């Protein structure tokens, strides 16, 4: 019997298993109630007294080793199973969802990038403004219709009859930042001002009460309309492509003289005419002009010495043209199905 136990000790120590089934048959063979070790304990009764001590020790050792072996084989099997799962290259990848920039931010950043490359700085001003910065210093006559309650959100009015410089309102355009910059800096001034503006408009596909503009201002000695044209041509070609043409049409703004509106050649049809450009081949993108001497003087800049140009554009409009979005309301609804489409933009 002793020899048998010694043989089994050797057998157990060298055993290995490859599957849960093999592990189970190991357990049945050695450790179950009807297994070898249990049988040996039965037979132990018949061992001669003189041998009981030695045989007993070896038998206990066999039981202990067999149990330990079983447990270690079991944990070995589990870890190999885990590893084979972790390295299963056919498993579908973990869906890692990234966010995206809002299209208005993408286009605003692009505009900023283009103008900072030619020496413009970025200035900001408050969204809650006074009449003085939004209208009066920009040469709006006291009875100008833009001051009307129809267009402007007033927060407080000193007098309900006439406008007063102390009237507090939500800015209707970013041209108000021009005034703040001119009041605080000496020429040469070369800056753009992106920001949110507010107008009392009924919300529709083509109009919204909140939108975004970028204002531009350049003031120095001898700044001419030719400088304005060249700056805007550079911008249009950077924004819409090298082949883009521009055209300036005479217009009117109280704060510029002369004033113009700028069109770019339609990128969709290459100027041939399509439904985006309403078959004209041109798309209007901004207003511009030479800063009115009254505006320079109102901001303590000598209009005999300095001249300048200004321009203002709507970011929603540029984004509509760039991405073919035809409903302004989409920009404000934050519908993931809309925003997701800008993931590949930067
Ligand atoms: N402030 C004008 C608007 O909101 C846009 C504009 C036009 C700005 C001409 C300018 C400019 O600086 O010169 O419609």
Boltz pocket constraint, residues with backbone or C-beta under 6 A from the ligand:
constraints:
  - pocket:
      binder: B
      contacts: [[A, 172], [A, 173], [A, 174], [A, 175], [A, 215], [A, 216], [A, 253], [A, 256], [A, 260], [A, 286], [A, 287], [A, 288], [A, 289], [A, 310], [A, 311], [A, 312], [A, 313]]
      max_distance: 6.0
